[in-house]
Amino acid sequence: MFIRTYAASVVGIDAVRVTVEVNIAGGGLGLYLVGLPDNAVKESEQRIRAAFENSGEKMSGRKVVVNLAPADLRKEGASFDLPIAVGILAAMQRVSERKLGETMLCGELSLDGTVMPVRGILPMALTAREVGLKRLIVATENAAEAAVVEGLEVIGVESLRQTIDFLNDDCTLLPTQPVERQAADAATRYAEDFADVKGQSHVKRALEIAAAGGHNVLMIGSPGSGKTMLARRLPTILPPLTTDEALETTKIHSVAGLQRFEGLMHLRPFRAPHHTASPVSLIGGGQSPRPGEVSLAHNGVLFLDELPEFGRSVLEVLRQPLEEKQIVVSRARYNVSYPANFTLVAAMNPCPCGYYNHPTKECVCSPGSVHRYMGRISGPLMDRIDMHIEVTPIAPEELQSAAEGEPSSVIRERVARARAIQRARFQGVAGVYTNARMNTAMLRDYCRLDEASDLLLRRAMERLSLSARAYDRILKVARTIADLEGREQIAASDVAEAIGYRSLDREAWGK
C-alpha cells in the first residue's frame, strides 16, 4: 500500500516541505530509506522499531520503502522520525488517512515512543502554512514556538501512541494557543542598566549614537576601564524588537537549536564569543550547516572582547557581514545564506601590557610592540568600524563621589525618536532602516554639507589619511547625531563630533 505524509527540512533559516512516501509491497524484507538521508535519518529505523514495540505496534513483515522527496535535497536531523513512523503505520492501515493530507509532522522518537523536540520548528511551521497545510503535529516542548504562526493549527503530542490516537480520532487534543508578546515596557527590562555606569559620559554618548544609527563601535582602553560593562548595556538602549524582527530572530535561534523561550523572542540578542572562536563558529556552516555568532546576533549586538586576540582569519571573515549584513556560506555540498544585521561592539587594550596612555600607570611596551599589537587588526576591518572611542579609567575618588548615571529607559527614548526619523526617511527602501545602511546615492540625498562642514571634513581626511569608506562612515555618524538633535540639516558641530570618533584610527597611533 502507498501512503504520503509531510515533513520539512531546514535550509539556511528557512524550511522546505518534504513529502514522505511510504510503499509496502511483497518481494523482500526490511526498511529501505532513500532520498539522500544523512546518518541521523538512516538511524531512524532502529528508533522507529523500538518505538513501535513500546507503543503496542509492530513493524511490517514485508518490504517497506520510504522515499523522502525531493530526492536531490539532503535530509538531515531526527525530525523525520515521526512522519516516517506515522507513514508506515498508515500504509499498514493502523492509522487513518483522513487527516494526513492536511498535516505536517515533525519530531524525534525516543526508544520508548516519546516524541522529542527538534530544532528549526518555527521555519517548519511557516512552511506548513505557506504550502497550504492545515495542521502541524510536534512535540509538546515545540508547540509554543510553532503556535506563533497564525492560521496554522499546532498540536503538541507527548508520544507516538498519542499521535496515533489523535489521527484515528480516539482522543481529542486542543490546538496550542500562541503566547502573547509582552508589552514594550516589559520587553525592555534587562538586568543591566546605564544608571550603573558612573562617569564615562563621552563613551555613553558614543554608544547612544551607535544605537540610534546602527553604527559599529571599537572601544580602546586599559584593563578595568569599563569597556565590557558599557558594551553589555548597549542592548538596553536599543528599541524593542518589532514583530517582524522578533520573527526573523527567533527563526535563527530555532534553527541553531537555541530557542528555549515560549513564543517569539522579545529581547534583542547579545552574543559575546570567546577570542578562541573559529571562523566557522563565527560565520556559520559546518558539516551540518548552522548559523554562526554573526547570525545569532542578528537584530542585536555582537561583542568581541580583546579584539586583537582573535585570529587574523577569524576577524577577516567579518568583512562581508559588516558590509552586506548577511553571510553566504559556500561549500561543496551546500550553499546557504544567513542574515547578519548586527551592531558590532569591539573592545581592546591599547598595547600588550594594557597601559599605553594610562593616566597613572606606566606602559612597559616598546613603540614597535604597540604598533605590532595594533597591526593585528587590518586596515580594511578598521575602516568598517564607524566609531573608535578611547575609554579612560575613572579615579577611585571620582567613582565614589560620582552621581548615578542616566537610566537606560531615558536614553532609549531618545534612540527611539531618532530611529523613527530614519524609518520615515527610508520608507519604501527595502533593507534600509538605519543611517548605517545608507548607500552612496542616499548619502548624496540625505547628508549634504554646507561649505564650513565640507571644509572641516576635507581637512580631517587629509590629516588622518582616512579612506573613502571612512569618509562615508563619518557622514553617516554625523547624520545620526543630527537626528538625535532633531535637525534636518547636518551642522558643522555634528561633523566635528563624528570626526572625533575617528581620532583613534591607525594613523593617529603613529603608523
JOZIPE-V342055 format. One record per residue. N is the residue number from 1. RES is the residue in one small letter. PHI is phi in whole degrees, -180 to 180 (none if undefined). Layout:
# JOZIPE-V342055
{{N,RES,PHI} {N,RES,PHI}}
This chain:
# JOZIPE-V342055
{{1,m,none} {2,f,-112} {3,i,-139} {4,r,-117} {5,t,-127} {6,y,-124} {7,a,-135} {8,a,-149} {9,s,-125} {10,v,-80} {11,v,-130} {12,g,69} {13,i,-110} {14,d,-113} {15,a,-132} {16,v,-119} {17,r,-66} {18,v,-119} {19,t,-92} {20,v,-95} {21,e,-100} {22,v,-120} {23,n,-129} {24,i,-114} {25,a,-148} {26,g,-77} {27,g,90} {28,g,152} {29,l,-132} {30,g,96} {31,l,-110} {32,y,-120} {33,l,-105} {34,v,-130} {35,g,108} {36,l,57} {37,p,-79} {38,d,-85} {39,n,-62} {40,a,-63} {41,v,-73} {42,k,-61} {43,e,-72} {44,s,-62} {45,e,-57} {46,q,-70} {47,r,-66} {48,i,-66} {49,r,-60} {50,a,-66} {51,a,-64} {52,f,-60} {53,e,-61} {54,n,-85} {55,s,-116} {56,g,81} {57,e,-119} {58,k,-133} {59,m,-72} {60,s,-61} {61,g,-86} {62,r,-105} {63,k,-72} {64,v,-115} {65,v,-112} {66,v,-117} {67,n,-110} {68,l,-103} {69,a,-103} {70,p,-72} {71,a,-73} {72,d,-92} {73,l,-100} {74,r,-69} {75,k,-103} {76,e,-130} {77,g,94} {78,a,-97} {79,s,-71} {80,f,-86} {81,d,-56} {82,l,-65} {83,p,-64} {84,i,-68} {85,a,-61} {86,v,-66} {87,g,-62} {88,i,-64} {89,l,-65} {90,a,-68} {91,a,-67} {92,m,-88} {93,q,63} {94,r,-98} {95,v,-129} {96,s,-67} {97,e,-82} {98,r,-57} {99,k,-95} {100,l,-67} {101,g,-68} {102,e,-121} {103,t,-129} {104,m,-107} {105,l,-121} {106,c,-143} {107,g,174} {108,e,-95} {109,l,-102} {110,s,-80} {111,l,-63} {112,d,-90} {113,g,94} {114,t,-69} {115,v,-90} {116,m,-99} {117,p,-70} {118,v,-131} {119,r,-85} {120,g,81} {121,i,-66} {122,l,-62} {123,p,-62} {124,m,-65} {125,a,-65} {126,l,-63} {127,t,-66} {128,a,-58} {129,r,-68} {130,e,-64} {131,v,-87} {132,g,91} {133,l,-77} {134,k,-91} {135,r,-140} {136,l,-131} {137,i,-106} {138,v,-138} {139,a,-64} {140,t,-56} {141,e,-66} {142,n,-91} {143,a,-65} {144,a,-64} {145,e,-66} {146,a,-71} {147,a,-70} {148,v,-71} {149,v,-81} {150,e,-74} {151,g,82} {152,l,-130} {153,e,-85} {154,v,-106} {155,i,-110} {156,g,-93} {157,v,-122} {158,e,-102} {159,s,-152} {160,l,-64} {161,r,-61} {162,q,-67} {163,t,-63} {164,i,-61} {165,d,-62} {166,f,-66} {167,l,-68} {168,n,-92} {169,d,62} {170,d,-90} {171,c,-149} {172,t,-112} {173,l,-121} {174,l,-79} {175,p,-61} {176,t,-72} {177,q,-87} {178,p,-67} {179,v,-82} {180,e,-67} {181,r,-66} {182,q,-70} {183,a,-64} {184,a,-58} {185,d,-69} {186,a,-72} {187,a,-72} {188,t,-108} {189,r,-88} {190,y,-120} {191,a,-70} {192,e,-95} {193,d,-155} {194,f,-66} {195,a,-64} {196,d,-75} {197,v,-91} {198,k,-99} {199,g,72} {200,q,53} {201,s,-63} {202,h,-69} {203,v,-72} {204,k,-64} {205,r,-63} {206,a,-65} {207,l,-68} {208,e,-63} {209,i,-64} {210,a,-61} {211,a,-67} {212,a,-69} {213,g,-109} {214,g,72} {215,h,-90} {216,n,-83} {217,v,-132} {218,l,-121} {219,m,-106} {220,i,-118} {221,g,-171} {222,s,-72} {223,p,-58} {224,g,83} {225,s,-82} {226,g,106} {227,k,-63} {228,t,-66} {229,m,-59} {230,l,-69} {231,a,-63} {232,r,-69} {233,r,-98} {234,l,-62} {235,p,-60} {236,t,-72} {237,i,-109} {238,l,-81} {239,p,-62} {240,p,-60} {241,l,-63} {242,t,-74} {243,t,-61} {244,d,-65} {245,e,-64} {246,a,-63} {247,l,-65} {248,e,-68} {249,t,-65} {250,t,-65} {251,k,-59} {252,i,-63} {253,h,-68} {254,s,-67} {255,v,-63} {256,a,-77} {257,g,79} {258,l,-106} {259,q,-77} {260,r,-127} {261,f,-99} {262,e,-92} {263,g,78} {264,l,-76} {265,m,-67} {266,h,-122} {267,l,-109} {268,r,-66} {269,p,-68} {270,f,-131} {271,r,-113} {272,a,-135} {273,p,-66} {274,h,-72} {275,h,-70} {276,t,-87} {277,a,-61} {278,s,-88} {279,p,-58} {280,v,-66} {281,s,-66} {282,l,-83} {283,i,-99} {284,g,103} {285,g,114} {286,g,96} {287,q,-62} {288,s,-109} {289,p,-58} {290,r,-138} {291,p,-64} {292,g,-94} {293,e,-62} {294,v,-66} {295,s,-85} {296,l,-66} {297,a,-90} {298,h,-55} {299,n,66} {300,g,-142} {301,v,-125} {302,l,-108} {303,f,-109} {304,l,-111} {305,d,-85} {306,e,54} {307,l,-54} {308,p,-66} {309,e,-79} {310,f,-70} {311,g,-62} {312,r,-58} {313,s,-65} {314,v,-68} {315,l,-68} {316,e,-68} {317,v,-71} {318,l,-77} {319,r,-59} {320,q,-63} {321,p,-64} {322,l,-66} {323,e,-92} {324,e,-97} {325,k,63} {326,q,-156} {327,i,-129} {328,v,-108} {329,v,-104} {330,s,-112} {331,r,-133} {332,a,-63} {333,r,-95} {334,y,-159} {335,n,-143} {336,v,-127} {337,s,-124} {338,y,-120} {339,p,-69} {340,a,-151} {341,n,-92} {342,f,-120} {343,t,-99} {344,l,-86} {345,v,-122} {346,a,-117} {347,a,-137} {348,m,-158} {349,n,-82} {350,p,-78} {351,c,-162} {352,p,-57} {353,c,-80} {354,g,95} {355,y,-120} {356,y,-65} {357,n,65} {358,h,-73} {359,p,-68} {360,t,-124} {361,k,-100} {362,e,-91} {363,c,-83} {364,v,-104} {365,c,-89} {366,s,-77} {367,p,-56} {368,g,-64} {369,s,-69} {370,v,-65} {371,h,-65} {372,r,-66} {373,y,-65} {374,m,-66} {375,g,-70} {376,r,-68} {377,i,-104} {378,s,-68} {379,g,-60} {380,p,-59} {381,l,-71} {382,m,-61} {383,d,-62} {384,r,-84} {385,i,-99} {386,d,-69} {387,m,-130} {388,h,-113} {389,i,-121} {390,e,-90} {391,v,-108} {392,t,-100} {393,p,-68} {394,i,-93} {395,a,-65} {396,p,-55} {397,e,-67} {398,e,-69} {399,l,-64} {400,q,-78} {401,s,-92} {402,a,-67} {403,a,-76} {404,e,-64} {405,g,-73} {406,e,-69} {407,p,-68} {408,s,-62} {409,s,-62} {410,v,-70} {411,i,-64} {412,r,-63} {413,e,-63} {414,r,-66} {415,v,-62} {416,a,-63} {417,r,-64} {418,a,-65} {419,r,-66} {420,a,-63} {421,i,-62} {422,q,-69} {423,r,-61} {424,a,-66} {425,r,-67} {426,f,-102} {427,q,-60} {428,g,92} {429,v,-99} {430,a,-66} {431,g,81} {432,v,-118} {433,y,-127} {434,t,-132} {435,n,-64} {436,a,-63} {437,r,-96} {438,m,-65} {439,n,-93} {440,t,-63} {441,a,-64} {442,m,-67} {443,l,-61} {444,r,-64} {445,d,-80} {446,y,-111} {447,c,-126} {448,r,-74} {449,l,-112} {450,d,-79} {451,e,-63} {452,a,-66} {453,s,-66} {454,d,-65} {455,l,-64} {456,l,-61} {457,l,-69} {458,r,-65} {459,r,-67} {460,a,-65} {461,m,-60} {462,e,-69} {463,r,-70} {464,l,-94} {465,s,53} {466,l,-82} {467,s,-85} {468,a,-64} {469,r,-65} {470,a,-64} {471,y,-59} {472,d,-62} {473,r,-70} {474,i,-64} {475,l,-62} {476,k,-66} {477,v,-65} {478,a,-62} {479,r,-63} {480,t,-66} {481,i,-60} {482,a,-64} {483,d,-65} {484,l,-62} {485,e,-88} {486,g,77} {487,r,-98} {488,e,-78} {489,q,-102} {490,i,-73} {491,a,-98} {492,a,-62} {493,s,-66} {494,d,-66} {495,v,-65} {496,a,-63} {497,e,-67} {498,a,-64} {499,i,-63} {500,g,-59} {501,y,-81} {502,r,-110} {503,s,-69} {504,l,-100} {505,d,-64} {506,r,-60} {507,e,-67} {508,a,-68} {509,w,-96} {510,g,96} {511,k,-82}}
